[in-house]
Amino acid sequence: MRRTRTAGVVLLALTVAGTVAACADDDPGAATLAELQASAGATPGLSAEERAKQDEIDEAEGVLAEFRELESAVANDGYADWAQLSMDYWGADLAEAYGPWYREMAEKGWYTTGEAEQVSLETTDYDARDDGFHEVEFTTCLDTSGLRMHDKDGSEMPLPNDTAERYVNVYTLEHQGQEGSWRVTDSAARMDESC
């Protein structure tokens, strides 16, 4: 929904910019395109503090998208590069929880085809504890209808943990301070919650 609003704001800004550009020759007091673009970048109605919070949430959402993309690629490639997830994205607790399972899948030669599609995403919590230390929680709906698990011979296997076709998954991302980066510190599947 937020992306639709953003697209609408950009479309509106471009429409206004085109109208102003057409009239600019006639009106020496008309706004320049650069002035319109600068004002279009600022979200109306948000204070500087709210804008900073939204920027943090947007950045965390981008990291989550990168994480999910790499997670899918690692699984589709037989889990061999699972350590990349640990180095670039997992927090310590998540690495401890998922590392052994990913290692086991790699040793067995199992792999996936397809991916779990993210049907929806909602920011359900935000906490700015200290300068540079932020935590964002996203509640997502995942659809696994296009995801398949295979053993090393290519035979299809059931997905682990009786994975429902559609379920709620809650991700927590933490920013690790001014010089730090975002880490996925929790990924909790709620198999009993359909979406």
C-alpha positions as CSV (number, residue, x, y, z in Angstrom):
1,M,0.0,0.0,0.0
2,R,2.8,2.4,0.8
3,R,4.4,1.8,-2.6
4,T,1.1,2.7,-4.3
5,R,1.1,6.0,-2.4
6,T,4.7,6.6,-3.3
7,A,4.0,5.9,-7.0
8,G,1.0,8.3,-6.8
9,V,3.1,11.0,-5.2
10,V,5.7,10.6,-7.9
11,L,3.1,10.6,-10.7
12,L,1.5,13.7,-9.2
13,A,4.9,15.4,-8.9
14,L,5.7,14.6,-12.6
15,T,2.3,15.9,-13.7
16,V,2.7,19.1,-11.8
17,A,6.3,19.5,-13.0
18,G,5.1,19.1,-16.6
19,T,2.4,21.7,-16.1
20,V,4.7,24.1,-14.5
21,A,7.4,23.6,-17.1
22,A,4.8,24.4,-19.8
23,C,3.8,27.6,-18.0
24,A,7.3,28.6,-16.8
25,D,8.0,30.7,-19.9
26,D,4.9,32.7,-19.3
27,D,5.4,33.3,-15.5
28,P,8.7,34.5,-14.3
29,G,7.7,33.6,-10.7
30,A,6.9,29.9,-11.5
31,A,8.8,27.2,-9.6
32,T,11.7,25.5,-11.3
33,L,11.7,21.8,-11.9
34,A,14.5,21.4,-9.3
35,E,12.3,23.2,-6.7
36,L,9.4,20.9,-7.5
37,Q,11.6,17.8,-7.3
38,A,13.0,18.9,-3.9
39,S,9.5,19.5,-2.5
40,A,8.2,16.2,-3.9
41,G,11.0,14.4,-2.1
42,A,9.7,15.7,1.3
43,T,6.6,13.7,2.4
44,P,3.9,16.2,3.3
45,G,2.8,16.2,6.9
46,L,5.8,14.4,8.3
47,S,8.0,16.0,10.8
48,A,11.8,15.6,10.6
49,E,11.6,12.9,13.3
50,E,8.8,11.0,11.6
51,R,10.7,11.3,8.2
52,A,13.8,9.8,9.9
53,K,11.8,7.0,11.4
54,Q,10.2,6.2,8.0
55,D,13.7,6.3,6.3
56,E,14.9,3.7,8.9
57,I,11.8,1.5,8.3
58,D,12.3,1.8,4.5
59,E,16.0,0.9,4.8
60,A,15.1,-2.2,7.0
61,E,12.5,-3.2,4.5
62,G,15.1,-3.1,1.7
63,V,17.5,-5.2,3.8
64,L,14.7,-7.7,4.5
65,A,14.0,-8.0,0.7
66,E,17.7,-8.6,0.0
67,F,17.8,-11.2,2.8
68,R,14.8,-13.1,1.5
69,E,16.2,-13.0,-2.1
70,L,19.6,-14.5,-0.9
71,E,17.8,-17.0,1.4
72,S,15.8,-18.3,-1.6
73,A,18.9,-18.4,-3.9
74,V,20.9,-20.3,-1.2
75,A,18.1,-22.9,-0.8
76,N,17.7,-23.2,-4.6
77,D,21.5,-23.8,-4.9
78,G,21.6,-26.7,-2.4
79,Y,22.3,-24.6,0.7
80,A,26.0,-24.7,-0.1
81,D,26.5,-20.9,0.5
82,W,24.4,-20.7,3.7
83,A,27.3,-19.1,5.5
84,Q,26.8,-16.0,3.4
85,L,23.4,-15.5,5.1
86,S,25.2,-15.7,8.5
87,M,27.9,-13.3,7.5
88,D,25.7,-10.7,5.8
89,Y,22.3,-10.9,7.4
90,W,21.7,-13.2,10.4
91,G,22.1,-11.9,14.0
92,A,23.8,-14.2,16.5
93,D,20.6,-15.9,17.8
94,L,19.3,-16.6,14.3
95,A,22.7,-18.0,13.2
96,E,22.7,-20.3,16.2
97,A,19.1,-21.5,15.5
98,Y,19.3,-21.9,11.7
99,G,23.0,-22.6,11.0
100,P,22.9,-26.3,12.0
101,W,19.8,-26.9,9.9
102,Y,21.3,-25.2,6.8
103,R,24.5,-27.1,7.3
104,E,22.5,-30.4,7.4
105,M,20.6,-29.6,4.2
106,A,23.9,-28.8,2.4
107,E,25.4,-32.1,3.6
108,K,22.4,-34.1,2.5
109,G,22.5,-32.3,-0.9
110,W,18.9,-31.2,-0.6
111,Y,17.7,-28.1,-2.4
112,T,14.5,-26.1,-3.2
113,T,12.9,-24.9,-6.4
114,G,10.7,-21.8,-6.5
115,E,10.4,-19.6,-3.5
116,A,8.0,-18.4,-0.8
117,E,6.2,-15.4,-2.2
118,Q,5.7,-12.5,0.2
119,V,2.0,-11.6,-0.2
120,S,1.9,-8.7,2.2
121,L,4.2,-6.9,4.6
122,E,3.2,-4.6,7.5
123,T,5.5,-2.7,9.9
124,T,4.2,-3.9,13.3
125,D,6.8,-2.4,15.7
126,Y,9.6,0.2,15.6
127,D,12.0,1.0,18.5
128,A,14.8,3.6,18.3
129,R,16.7,2.8,21.5
130,D,19.9,4.7,21.1
131,D,21.5,6.7,18.3
132,G,22.0,4.2,15.5
133,F,20.4,1.3,17.4
134,H,17.0,0.7,15.9
135,E,14.7,-2.3,15.8
136,V,11.9,-2.9,13.2
137,E,9.4,-5.7,13.2
138,F,7.6,-6.7,10.0
139,T,4.7,-9.1,9.9
140,T,4.4,-10.8,6.6
141,C,2.1,-13.2,4.8
142,L,4.1,-15.9,2.9
143,D,2.7,-18.1,0.2
144,T,4.7,-21.4,-0.3
145,S,2.5,-22.8,-3.1
146,G,5.4,-22.3,-5.6
147,L,8.1,-23.7,-3.3
148,R,9.3,-27.3,-3.5
149,M,11.9,-29.3,-1.6
150,H,14.0,-31.9,-3.3
151,D,16.5,-34.5,-2.1
152,K,19.9,-34.9,-3.8
153,D,18.4,-37.3,-6.4
154,G,15.7,-34.7,-7.3
155,S,12.8,-36.5,-5.7
156,E,10.3,-34.1,-4.2
157,M,10.2,-34.1,-0.4
158,P,7.6,-32.5,2.0
159,L,8.5,-29.0,3.2
160,P,9.9,-29.0,6.7
161,N,7.8,-28.5,9.8
162,D,4.4,-29.1,8.1
163,T,4.8,-25.7,6.4
164,A,1.3,-24.3,5.6
165,E,0.7,-23.0,2.1
166,R,0.1,-19.5,3.4
167,Y,1.2,-18.4,6.9
168,V,2.3,-15.4,8.9
169,N,6.0,-14.9,9.5
170,V,7.3,-12.2,11.8
171,Y,10.8,-10.8,11.1
172,T,12.7,-8.6,13.5
173,L,15.6,-6.5,12.1
174,E,18.0,-4.6,14.3
175,H,20.5,-1.9,13.3
176,Q,23.7,-2.4,15.1
177,G,24.8,1.2,15.8
178,Q,26.2,4.1,13.9
179,E,28.9,2.1,12.1
180,G,26.9,-1.1,12.1
181,S,24.4,-2.6,9.7
182,W,21.0,-4.2,9.8
183,R,20.7,-7.8,11.0
184,V,17.8,-10.2,10.9
185,T,17.6,-11.1,14.6
186,D,14.4,-13.2,14.5
187,S,12.3,-15.0,11.9
188,A,9.2,-16.5,13.6
189,A,6.8,-18.6,11.5
190,R,3.3,-18.7,12.9
191,M,2.0,-21.8,11.1
192,D,-1.3,-21.6,13.0
193,E,-2.0,-18.2,11.6
194,S,-3.2,-18.2,8.0
195,C,-3.3,-15.1,5.9
